[in-house]
Amino acid sequence: MARKIAAAADHGIDAFIFDWYWYDDGPFLERSLDEGFLNAPNNDRLKFGLMWANHDWVDIHPIGLSTVRKPPLLYGGRVTRETFDRVVEQVIERYFRHPAYWLVDGCPYFSIYELMRLVQGLGGIDATREALDGLRQRTRAAGLGEVHLNAVVWGVQVLPGETAIKDPNEMLERLGVDSVTSYV
């Protein structure tokens, strides 16, 4: 990881965003960040941020274009409020406090890959807004200021019981999202 950091920093890269997985039973695939980047002696040369990769983890190996079977689900991306609160605690204590954590306008950056999966798991827009407000409150209480909340928007999805989303921007506003991006 030290070589990757050096190569990136030497060529004008100033931050890495790590895909960060946490399911109802805890973290997954975190060693690259926790054991690699955070233990690299030169990690002060780059900032790092998290994109919570809260998507379903399916077994796609081996699978080809002509495969008709549905890949089996290994880990579901929906999480409970209890899990969300554990995620918040871990993110604040382990990552936001790190001196190399990436700040946008002085705020720790945190991205959520599948916003609708989060909404479905937490039980709707209002419950999700309450959980995200809790993330913000706990970050402030930790003395770390506001959170810059990013949503990866790669497709408009419809909530259960709805037939259409009239205004996706209104939903993002209701959730308190600060910025949106796409993936890949």
Secondary structure, 3 states (H helix, E strand, C coil): CHHHHHHHHHCCCCEEEEEEEEECCEEECCHHHHHHHCCCCCHHHCEEEEEECCCCEECCCCCCCCCCCCCCEEECCCCCHHHHHHHHHHHHHHHHCCCCECEECCEEEEEECCHHHHHHHHCCHHHHHHHHHHHHHHHHHCCCCCCEEEEECCCCCCCCCCCCCCCHHHHHHHHCCCEEECCC
